[in-house]
Amino acid sequence: MDFTMIITVALAAAIIVIVLMLVAIIVFQRWRIGDKNAALARFIRENIELLDEINKNTYE
């Protein structure tokens, strides 16, 4: 085979691998952010419930 053909195929394969890794990183980061948002929403909801309970017991 020609040397330039080997280099071309190797570079194309490297670029494809890099793009796939970047896509995987983006998907993973979006998953992590979504998971953190769900945990934060649960934390805020529990705090609101506790605040409501405190206010209810204070004014009774």
Buried (B, 14 or more C-beta within 10 A) or exposed (E): EEEEEEEEEEEEEEEEEEEEEEEEEEEEEEEEEEEEEEEEEEEEEEEEEEEEEEEEEEEE
